[in-house]
Amino acid sequence: MKTLKSVFTTSLLLGSITFATAQFGGNGMNNGMGMGTRNQQSIQNTNNFGRYEKSPEEIEKERTENIEKSVEALKTELKLDELQIIVIRKEIETSTKKIFAVVKNEELSQEDKAKEIEAISEKTDTTINTFLNAEQKEKYKKFIENRKEKLDKLKDKRLR
């Protein structure tokens, strides 16, 4: 349960980091004003004050890549068979779409969003666990704990 939560949290964090980096010109080539050259051109072309927003295609591509990475990691770690891979991929796709919708919902407070995401993650973990054998369930639990630890370390680094 915690593994999937960690997978989703990591995916969400990576997506947020990527999005934030893109918005603030994190291409490594700053022009002295804190904006990357892509953002400078964006200001000139669209007058959007330096914001670079990803297209729906770019967002979908990143989401798909993150899902594939998560499924591949689970496949390797848990030694999933083909049927398990299909079912788990479908469950992760469904839950990431739901999480994305929650994150985009501007009517919800941050606290409500966190509760919704937690509920989605718990449901996903429960569903995935129904398709795992006892040995895989133990590995899945450890997998989630490891992901959570890595995510916590990443958060700590970013806060320093």
N, C-alpha and C positions, 0 to 999 in steps of 0.2 A: 504494500500500500504506500509506504513511504518512498519506495523506489520510483513509482510512477509519478508521485507528487513531485519528487525531485526532478524527474525527467521533464515534467511540464514546467516546473519552476525554472529549471535551467534553460529550457527552450524559450520560455517567456523572457527571462533575463537576457539571454543572448539576442533575442529579437529586439528588445528594448535598447540594449547597448548599441546594436547595429543602427537602429533608428536614430538614437540620440547622436551617435557619431556622424551619421549622414547629415543630420540637421545642422550640426555645428562645424561642418567642414573638416572632419577628422581624416582627411586624406593625407596628412603629414606635410602638406605644403602650405603653410600659412603665409599670409601677405603682410603681417605686422598688425593687422586689425582683428586677428582671431578668426578670419574667415578663409576658407579654402578657395581655390580658384574656381571650382565648380559653383560654389555659392555666389561668388562675385558675378559670374556670368548669369546666374539665375536672377540676381537682382536687376541686372541690366535688361534681361530678356522679359521677365515677367513681373518685375516690380513687387516681389513678394518678400522683400527685406531679408534675404539670406536664407530663407527656409527651403530646404530641399525635401520634398515629400516623395516618397516612393510610390510608384504606380501600383495599381492592384496586381498587375502581373509580377512585379518584383516582390511584393509581399507574399503572394501565393508561392512563388518559386522558393523563397526563403523558408516558408512554412513547410513546404514539401521536403526540402533538404533536411530540415530539423527533424521531421518525422522519420525520414529514412535513416538518419544517424541514430535516432533513438531505437528504432526497430532493429537495426543492425547490431547495436550494442546489446540489446536484450536477446537477440537471436544467438549471438556468440556466447554471452554470459550464461544463459539459461539452457542452451542447446535445444532450441525450439524446433518442432517439426513444421512442415509446410502449412498444415492446417492452423496450427497455433499462430504462425507468423501472419497469415491472412486475417484471422480474427483479431489479433492484437493490433495490427496495423489499422484496421477499420475502426477499432475502438479508440485508438489514439487520434486518428483523423477526426472523428466525431467530437471528441472532447476538446481538441485544440480549436476547432471551429467555435464551439460553445464558449471557451475561454476567451477567444478573440472577440466574440460578440459582447461578452461581459466587460472586457477592458475598454472597448469602444463606446459603451453605454455611458453617456455623459450625465444621465439622470441619477446614477448610483454614486454614493459616496465611496471613498477608498475603502472604508471598513466593510461596506456592503459588497463591494467587488471582491475583497479578500474572502469573505464568507462564501460567496457564490463559487469562486474558484476552488476553494477548499472542498465544497460539496461536490463539484464536478470531479475533482481529483479523487475523492474518496469513492465515488460511484465507479469511476474508471478502474481504480485499483481493485475494487470488489469484483467487477466484471472480469478483469484480466485474471485474477486469482482463480476464478471458476474454471479456467482452461489450463491451469497448471497442475502438475502432479506435486506430491509432497516435497520432493527434493527441489523442484523448480521454485516452489513457494518460498522455501528457505533462502535460496539464492536470490530470488526477487527482492525479498526483504532486505538482504545485505546490500544488494545493488542500489536500492533506493537510499539506504543509509549512507552509502559511499557518495552517491550523487549529492545528497544533502550536505555532507561535510565539505565536499568540493565547492558547492555553491556558497556555503557560509564563509569559507576561506576567501572566495572571490569577492564576496560582499565586504568582508573585513579589509581586503586590499584596496578596494575602491573607496572606502570611507577614510582611509589614511591620507 
